[in-house]
Amino acid sequence: MTTPPCDGGGAFGAIDSSLRSDANPPITAAMFVIPYPAIDPVLVSIGPFAVRWYALAYIVGLVVGWRYCNWLARRWAARGTPVTGAKEIDDFLVWATIAVVLGGRIGYVLFYNFAYYLQNPAQMLELWHGGMSFHGAAASVIIAMALFCYLRRIPFLRFADMIVCAVPIGLFLGRLANFINGELWGRPSDVPWAMIFPNGGPVPRHPSQLYEAFLEGIVLFLILFLMQRSDTTRARAGTLSGVFLIAYGAFRIFVEFFREPDAQLGFLVGGATMGQLLSVPLILVGLFLIWYARRRETVAP
């Protein structure tokens, strides 16, 4: 998925030329190129049935996240900030699974390739070919959480604070699956750790999937893990959710400078990518949540 050069200007376009696809770095002269570890995207294949790394990442992310939320719920209750019981968390796993899959796919179709799927509607269901949007999945999960909390009489912001602590686990595994699939690779580069991806042409590129796995997965998980240990932070319902949205949005905007834009979209307003534009509202909502959490008087349920 190569993208034509773009003379991006504005807030997102005014970046160092070494991060731009049109900067023409001397990549052909790169002395060190790490070979791409070609891994079969199919983990196990039995007849017509196949288990792919991509599907496994979703399954493991949801299961590990579910167990982590159960642990957090017990810990928070013991520290005086109860959220809900294990049964409710178990039930929400089903809601979350449906919301992630449906929202992720619908978001990708709407935000990234609507014209194509409008002409090929049957392919909207072919999830095994990839094509999921975090922003679509996030919106869907938020709606599912709001409805679930309303029906079960659970404090929404406190429940959301617990759930977002587990989201980086899925993000980390998902980005690793992107790397194994050899998709969503970065822009051409001559850095020593650049790789030549099977479908990325003959030039070395940033392994941007690994950048995202590190920032959106490991770093974000550690930030939220350390913050949730504070009784004050937990008492200010909405703070952890706000921090998650701000940090994810900032990390995504940053990594997009190294990631090749989707071929069918290229660069958009001011040289920004779709991922950057969709991340700006996340940061704004996150700032509002932190302001709201500090402003309102916290009342334990």
N, C-alpha and C positions, 0 to 999 in steps of 0.2 A: 504494500500500500504506500507507494511513494506519492509525494505531493509536489505540485509545481512550485517553484520559488514564489515567495510573496513579499512584497515590500511593506511589511507590517510597520505601522507607526503607532503613535499613541502610547497609552500607559503600558500595554503589553508588548507593543512592537519595539519600544526603545530599550532593547537589551543588548548585551555584549554580542558582537558579531560571531563569536565562537559558538554561540548557542543557537544560531539561526541556520535553517536548512539552506538558505541562499548564500551562506558565508563562504562556501566552497573551501573548506579546510583541506590541507594537503593530506587527505586520508590515504591516497594511493601510496604515499611515502611512509606510512606508519610502519615502524619496525616491529612493534609488538601488537599482535592481535590475538586475543584469547579465543580459541576455537569454541564454537557453540556446542554445548553438550546435547547432541541430538537424542532426544528421548521420545519414544513412541507415545503419542497422546493417548493411545488406548492402553490402559493398564492390564486388563484381562479381556479376552475375547473367546466366547464359547458359541460357536455357530453364528447365528444372526445377532446374538446379543453381545454387547460390548460395554465394559465399564471404563469410562474415561477419567483421566486425572482431574479434568475440569469438574465433572460431577462429584468425584470423591472430595474435592476441595470444599464444595458446598455442604456435603453431608457431614464431613468432619468438623467444619467450621460451626455448623448449627448445633451439633451434638456437644462439642467441647464448650461452646458458648453457653449452652443450656446448663451444663454441669457447673460452669463458673458462676452463672447467675444464682444457682441454688446455693453455692458456697457464700456468695456475697450476701444473699438474703439472710442466711443464718448469722453471718458475722455482723451485719448491720443491726439485726434485731437484738443481738447480745450487747451492742454498743448504744442502744437506746434510740435508734432510728429505723424502726421496722417498716417494711414495704409491703410484703405479701407472703403467703405461704408457698410451700413446695408444690402443692397441687395446682395453684394458679400458674406458676412458672412452667410446670409440665404442660398444661393446657395451651399456654401461649406459644410453645414451641411449634405446634401445628399451625397456628395463626401466622407466626413469623415465617415459617417455611413457604406457605402459600403466598404471602405478601412479597417475600424476596424474589421468588421465581416470576410471579405475574408482574410485579412492579418493575423488576429489572428488565424483563423482556419488553414490556410496553414502553418503558422509558427509552430503551435503545431504538425501538421502531420509530417512536415519535421524534426523538431528539437527533438521531444520528443517520437514519436511512429511510425516512418516511416515503419518499418518492419510489424507491425500489420496492418496498414491501406493499405499496399501494398497487403496483403492477404484478407483484408475486405474493398475494396474500397467504397462500398455503405455506410459504416458507417462514411465516411468523412463528409457526409451531416447531420448527426444526432447531431446537435449543442446542443440540449436540454440535452444531456448527459454530457455537459461540454467539456473542452479541448480546451482552447484558450491560445495563447502565446502573452504576451505583446510585446516581441521583434519583432515578426512577424507583429503585428498590427502597431507598430511604424514604421517599414520599409515601410509598405504599405501606411501609412498616409503621410510619407515624400515624397514618389513618387507622391501621389495624390496632395499634396500641391505644389510640383514643377511644375507639369503639369497645375494645376489650376492657379497658379500665372503667368505662362508663357502665358496662353491663355487670362487672364484678365489684363495682364500688371501690376501686383501687385508686389512690392518689396518682394522677397521671405523671406529673413532673418527677416525683420520686421514683416511680416505676421506670420512666424513661432514663433517669440517671443511672439506674442499675443496668438497663439493657445496653446503653452506649458503651459501658465499660467492657462488654464482651464483643462488640462489633469489630474492633481491630484484629481479633483472632481470625474472623472470616476474611477480612481484607487482606491479611498477610497470606493466607492460603490461596485466596483467589488470584493474587498477583503472581504467586509461584506457579499456579496453573497456567496463567497467561504466558509466563516465560517458557514453560514446558511445551506449550502449544506453538511457540515461536510467533506469537501475535503481539500487537501493541508495542512493537519495538520502538527504539528511540531514533533521534535524528543522526545523520552522518557525523562522525567524530573521529579525531585522531588520538583520543586519550588512550593510555596503555591498556585499559581494561575493555576497550571497544570490542564488539563481536560482529561477525558476519552471520546474519540470520538467514535461514533457508529461503524465506520469501521476501527478504528485504533488499535484494539486489546484491551486487558484488562489493559494496562498500562497507567498511566497519561502522557500527552504530552503537549509540549508548544503550546499555541494557536497562532501559528506563523502568521495566517491570520490577527489577530488583530494587531500584531507587524507591519505588512506591511501596514495595513490600517492607522495606526498612522503615520508611517514614510513617506511612499510614498504618503499618502493622506493629512493628516492634516499638518504635518511639512513642506513638500515640497510646499504645497499650500501657507502657511504663508511666506516661504522664497521668493517665486516668487512674492507674493502680495506686500511685503515690498520693494523688489528690483525694481518692475516696477513703483513705486512711484517716483523714482529718474529720473530727466530729463536726466542726464548724461548717466545712464544705458540704457534708451530707445533710446537715440541717437546713442549708439554703437550697431548697429543692429547685432544680433547674440549672444549677451552676455547672455540674458535670456535663449535662447535655450541651450547654453553651460552649464549654471548653472543647468538647468533641467537635462540634460544628465549626468553630473557629480554626482549630488545629487541622482538621481534615481539609477544610477549604484552602487554608494557607499552604499546606503540603502539596495538595493537588495542583494549585496554581503554579507553585514553584517547579514541580516535576514536569509539568506540561511544557516548560521551556526546553526540556531535553527530549520530549516524546514527539514522535512524528504524528502530525495531525491526521485524522481519518481522511483517506483519499477522496471520499465523496463530498467532504466538507471543506478541507483545507483551512486556511486562516480566515477568520471572520472579522468582526468589528474591531478596528484598531490593531489588527494583527493578532488578536486573541484567538484561542481555540475554543471549541464548544465546551470542553471540560473546564476551562478557566471561567467562561461566562456563567456556567451553571453553578460554579463554586462561590461566586460573589454573594448570591442570596443566602447561602449557608452561613457565611461569615456575619452578615447583617443580622440574621435571626439569632445566631449565637451571641452576638453582642447584646441584643435585646434581652435574651434569656438571663444573662449574667446581671444586667441592670435590673431586671424584674426580680430576680432572686434576692438581690441586695436590698431592694426597695420594700418588698412586701415583708410583712411580719410573719415569720415561720411559725406554723401551728402544727404540732405533731398530730397525726391522725389517731 
